[in-house]
Amino acid sequence: MTPIVPDFARHSRTYLFVGAAALGTLVFLKSIGTSTIPTGPHIIPSPKDTLLPNLTAEEVNQLPYPPDPLPGRRDVSSALGDTRVYEWGPEDGRRVILIHGISTPSIALANIAQKLVDRECRVMLFDLFGRGYSSTVTPYTHPHTTLLYLAQLSSCIASSPLPWTSFTLIGYSLGGALAADIASRIPSSIENLILIAPGGLIRSSHINWRSRLLYSSHGILPEWLIEQLVARRLWTGPETVAHPEPEKDVAQLSGEIEEPRGGLRSAAVYTTSHHRLLPDYENSTAAKVVDWQILHHRGFIPSFVSAIRNAPIHGQQARWGILRSNIETEVGGVRKVFLVLGETDPIIVAEELVEDAIDVLGRENVEVRIVKGVGHEVAISNAEDVVGAVEEAFASQG
């Protein structure tokens, strides 16, 4: 249970956080150019506005991502787009925020969230811009950087009826990369940091020339072609194996090519690609949710591409070094970084990440849990292992 604090002290911290978040949003908008501000940024709507109004009740019930699948649903508006948020659990429980991966929206972490609620936590999940039922400001003028996502997180927190002055932060894959970066930027708000198969320290040796060509932001390939190729790679169809996290290189679109482990490419096989993200909904598999977004969310592929280009996926040693400094000088609440990794993950290679995380953070500042026989889908298939890491983090604080 979280301690009860005087209303003034509690809410003053909230005001400070929201004020800092608002300032951060303004700095972000200024950094990407003020020419778009007077007329307002262009927003790409989500299926909430473009699809749902045209469906019958029966068709809605068949959606891979139903419109109201989790408790505490709300839609939060901002100048950068609308965000789908879910928040539930005991009002006085430990606060936990979860950030999903690059292609599957927040329902991918629903099982972890419910298990935490069962342990008396108050949880918050949200669809990143351009995923699920969140719209997005166009990535062509507003790149999908940490600052964009931090502004989104801030709007979610500010919209809550409860104070979220500090919280445990959990991130999966891209969400793990974002969580580490965010924790380095707002340390006083973060109590614990749990990273599940996170990006951030992926070795540059895993980025080959084909990846560089596909995701170049310098006009080597036209944007429409890049988006078409990425959509084709992510598309699974009814008979193929899903690739719910980052896709193969463009050179592999026309055939099966053996590729080394590591880097933001698709795994050869995702054993849980047809595992339900929502137990009560038969169609809610990772494969079908990704296909649904490709078909019905015009902002999904542009957001995916922009995140690959601009999110903190590679070369984040400096930001993680700030985490170490904050831990060792006791700035904020994080005392260790908890890693949950899949033993057979072909994208986030466990032995490499452990070596690099220890090198950057220091051995005493890292706790590692490697789940045997599991790949990059560890957050979807092994929620109990993630919750175990969270409980270990709680216990370490006394």
N, C-alpha and C positions, 0 to 999 in steps of 0.2 A: 504494500500500500504506500502511496506517496504521502509525505507529511503535509498536514494542513498548514498553510501559511496565511498571514494576514492579507486581506483583499488588496490593500494598497500596494504592498510589496509584490504580490503576485501579478497584479494587472500592470504595475509600472514596468515590470520586466517584459510583459507582453507588448506594451506600447513601444518600448525601446526596440524590441525585435521587429515589430511591424514597421516602425519608422526607418530602421536600418534597411529593411527589405525594400521599402518604397524608394529610398535613396539608391539602393543597388539597381532597382529597375530603371530609374532615370539615367544612371550611369551607363547601364547596358544600352538603352535606347540611343543615348548620345554617341556611344562607341560605334554603333552601326550606321550612324548618319541621321541627322535631324531632318533631312529633306522629306522623309516619309511621315513625320509626326503631324504636321498641320492638317492633312486630310485623313489621318488615321491609317494604320497599317491594314493591309489586305488580309482578311481571315478566310481560311479554307474551312468550310463547315464540316461537321462530323456526321456520321449516319443518324445521329439523333435528330437532325434537322432535314437531311436529304433522303433518308430511307424510311424511318419509322412511320412518318405520317401517311405513307403510301401502302402500308401493310395491313392485312387483316389480322385479327386476333390469333387465328390459327397459324399464320405465317410468322408472327412475332414469337410464338411458342417454339418454333422450329429453328430460331436463330442460334448460331454457335455462341454468340455473346448476347444473351437476353438483356433487355433494357433495365431490369431491376433485380439483379441476381444476388446481391449482398445487402446486409442491413446498413442503415444510415446513409442511403444514397442522397447526394445533392450535386447540383451543377453550379460551378462557381465561374462567374463572368469576370473578365479582365480585358485590358486593351490588347493583350496578346492572344486572346482566344478564350473559349470556355473549357473548363476542366471538370471531368467526372471524378467525384470523390466518394469514398465510402469510409464511414467512421462509426465504430461501435465498440462495445465492451464497457466494463464498469467505469463510471465517471471518475472515481478516485483511484483507478488502476494505474500502473506504470504506463507511461506513454511510449508507443512504438510506431514509427513510420516506416513503411516498406516501399522501395522503388524497384519497379520491374525492369525487364530486359529490353532489348532494342526492338523486338518485333511482336512479342506476346504482351497484351495489356495487363492491367493490374490483377485481373482474375487468375493469372498464372500463379499468384502468391496467395490466393484465397485460403488454401489449406493451411499454410503457415499462419496466416492471420487468425483463423478460427481456433487453431490450437493455442495460440497466445491468449486469445480471449478466454478460452477455457481455463487458462492459468491466471485469470484475473487481470489481464492487461487491457488497456484501451488502445485500439489500433486505428491507423489511418492508411488507406491506400488511395492512389489516384492514377489515372491514365496519363502518361506523358503526352505532351502536345503531339497531335497527329496520329495517335493510337486510340483504339477503342472508341469511346464516346467523347473524347476530347477533340475539339477543333484545334487549329493551329494558325498562328500568323505565318504568312508564306515564308518558307525557308530561304527563298531566293534573295530576300532583303533582310531577313532576321535569322541568321544561322543558328543551328541548334547547338549552342555552347552550354557550358555549366551555368553561366550567368542567366541564360534564358530559363533553364530548368530551376535554378534557385529562385528566380522571380515567380515561377509557377508554384513551387513549394511554399513560398511565402504567402501567396494568395490563398492556398488551401488552409494553411494554419490560421490566417487572419479570419477566414470564414467560419471557423469552428465556434460553437457556442461555449466551448470550454477553453481554458488557458493551456497553451502548449509552449510554456517557457523553456522547457528542456525535454529531451526525448532520446530514446534509443533509435538509432538509424540502421536499417537493414537494406542492403542493395544487392541485386542479382545481375550478373553479367554487366551490361552497360550500366545498369542501376548501381552495381558495385563500384564501378569507376566514378560515377557521379557522387555516390555517397562518400567516398574517400575525399574527393575534391571539395565537396560541400563541408565536410567535417573540418577540413583544414582552413576553411574560410570563416565559419561561425562556431568555433570550438566551445564557446560558453553555452551554446544551446544543445550540445551533444553529450549525452550521458554514457552511451556505449556505441561501438561501431562493429557491426557484423557484416562481412563481405562474403557473398556466395559466388564462387567462380567468377571473380571480378576482372574486368578489364583494368587498364591503367598502367600495368608494367609489362604488357605483351612485348616480347623482344622484336626489335626492328628486323632481325634476320628472317622473321616469318612474313615480312611484307615483300612480295615479289613484284616484278615489273608489271605483271598483269593487274594486280590489285592497284598499284599506283596509277596505271592508265585508266582503269575503270572509275576510280574515285578522285581523279584529278579535278581540281577546282579552277584550272587554268584554261579551260575551253579546248582541250585536246580532242575530246569527243563531245558532240552536242548533247545538251542536257536531256532532251527527249529520248535519245538513244540509250543513254546511261540508265534512265528510269525504266525503259522498256526491258533492258537486259536484266536489271535487278529484279523487276517484277517477274520475269520469266524464271529466274533462278529461285526465287522464293515460292513461286506457285507450286503446289503439290498435286492438286487434282485428286480424284477419288481413289486412284490406284497406286500412287507413289508414296514413298517414305517422306515424311515431313522434315523440314529443316527449320525449326522454330527459332533458331538463333542464327547469327550471321552467315551469309551465303558464300558459295564457291566463287572462284574467280571467273571473269567473263570467258576466259579460254575454255572453261569446262562446260559451257552451255551446250555444246554440241556433242559431248561424249563423256565417258567415265575415265577420268585420269587419276592415277594414284597420286595423292598429295601427302606431304609430311604433316605431322601434328603441329599445332600451334598457329595462332593468328586468327583474325576474324574471317573465317570461312566456315562453310557448313561441315558438320560432322558427316562421316560416311553413313552412319545409322543413328537415329535417335530412337532408343527403345521405347520411350514414352511419348512418341509423337502422336499416338492415338489414345493416350491416357486422358481421361476427363479432367479438365481444370475445375469444373463445377460438378460435384457428384450427382446432383439432381437433374442435370441436363445432358441428355445423351449426345447431343451434337457438339458439346463444348470441348473438343479436343484442340490441342495446339495447332494441329494441321488445319482444321476447319476454321479456326479463328483467324489464322494468318491469311488464308484464302479469302475469307469474308472481308477482311480489311483491304486486300488488294482490289476486290471487286467493288466495294461500297464506300471506301474512305479515300477521297481524292488527295488528302494530305499525307497518307501513310507512306507511300514510296518516296516522295520528296523529303519527308521528315527522316526516314530511314537513311537515305543517302547523306543528308546534311549531318546527321549524328555521326556517321562513319567518318566524315570529313572533319568535324569540328568538336566533337565531344572528347573528353579526356581519356582516350582509349590506349594510346601509346605514350611512352616517354614521360611519365608523370613522376619520375623520381624526385623532382624538386618539391612538388606538392605533397608527396608522401613523406618527404623529409621534414616538412612543416608539421605533419602529424607527429613525427618522432619528437621534434622539439617541444611541441605542446604537451606530449605525454611526460617527457622528462622534466619539464618545468612546471608541471601540474596546472597548465592552462586548460580550462574546460574540464569535463568529467571523464573523458576517455583515458583509461589507464593501460589498456592493451587493445590491439586490433585482432579480432577473431576472424579467422578464415575458414570457410567450409568449402571443400574442393571435391570434385569427382575424380576418382583414381584413374579412370580411362578417358577423361575429358580430352578430345582432340583439339579443342580451341584454346582453353586455358590449361596449359600443361602443368600438372600439379607440382612436379619436382622443380620445374623452372620458376614457377611463381613463388614457391616456398623459399628457394635460394635467393631470389631477387628481393622478396619482401623482408627477409631477415637482414640482407645487406643494407637495405634502405632504412628499415625501422629499428633494427637491433634485435637480437634473439630474445631478449627479455621482454620485449614489447609486442610479441606476436604469439598467439595461440592458434594452432592448426588442427583441424579435424578433416581427415581424408576419408571419404566414404568409399568403401571397397566395391568394385565392380560397377560403378556408376559413372556416366559421362557428364556432359554439360547440362543435362536435364535435372541435375541434383536438386534444385529448388522445387521442382515439380514433383519428383518421384520420392524424395526423402525429406519431407517436411519435418519429421520428428528429429532428424539429425540437426537441422537448423535450429529448431526450438531448444534442443539440448545445448547448443552453443550460446543461445540467448540466456538460458538459465545459468550457465557457467559464468557469463558476464555479470549477471545480476548478483550471483553468489560472491564474486570477487570483490564486489563493493561493500559487502557486509550487510 
